[in-house]
């Protein structure tokens, strides 16, 4: 299904599971983690926060992430406070952001009153304001982002809000894999990139900007490379930083994201006739008359796609330089060499890439 396509993966958590799902569908994966998750379970702040919640049970509990809920209760059990924490939250009205938090809350024995359909903190905030009176006490299980913006918003709205941080996000120690991913995106050697959190997008953009390649990467996403986001929060961030229109599944789950990506890239595959031969192009793999696929170089595929965009229409060497290389500085000889290699890889179908003397090249009418 995904044979011939290369997918960039930015996640650290569950990256092995995601890569296994993609490779199981035939994709090649380029893992460039842009985020690191640090568990805070051994820190005194978790113990202090747990004791505080047990001593002062809240009117409402807002859970933002599944990993956060599970981590907090695991820490409470390690402190021999698991039962006490569950009792302290048993009578609280529990509101959760999305299905992952819902599943985790149910697993630890909490009765969930409401789930945000959009899986956004904004929807959680609006709903809580609609059902609770100012002055009510709220405990928020924060995600790994810096600060606690949702807690601050509740405080400003007149609630007695406090947050519990179970983990935090940071840049990876080794940025080399992320830098490789950035260059692969810019050179269009990667067909799609997956994001499972908004900070992963910010960190990838930061890595690109540090390399002086921020604008070039944004252009690659906007024009050709498909950004794939697990949910609406992540997708909104991708759009905000200029990554074009990201793809996201209806259900914000890893499996649903991988399936939608599979469907999208499968739809990008092309079948056409060239020089009387049946040609199938799947990512960078091209098959002639059902033969064993041959891998095209990035520029070779781009030249083929440029010619196939308008079969029978002549594209000059300068036009191909503009479209494929983005610059005429490299000279027209590189176009001639690339077309020659493309013809050889296409075998008998290569005759369909015609030279028009003193004008350029065209793909025979399909």
Secondary structure, DSSP 8 states (H G I E B T S, - for coil): --TT-EEEE--STTHHHHHHHHHHTT-EEEE----EEEE-TTSHHHHHHHHHHHHS--SEEEE--HHHHHHHHHHHHHTT-HHHHHHHHHTSEEEESSHHHHHHHHHTT--EEEE-TT--HHHHHHHHHHHS-TT-EEEEE--SSSS-HHHHHHHHTT-EEEEE--EEEE--S--HHHHHHHHHHHTT--SEEEESSHHHHHHHHHHHHHTT-HHHHHHHHHHTSEEEESSHHHHHHHHHTT--S-EE-SS--HHHHHHHHHHHHHHH-EEEEETTEEEEEETTEEEETT---EE--HHHHHHHHHHHTTTT--B-HHHHIIIIIS-STT-THHHHHHHHHHHHHHGGGGGGEEEETTTEEEE---
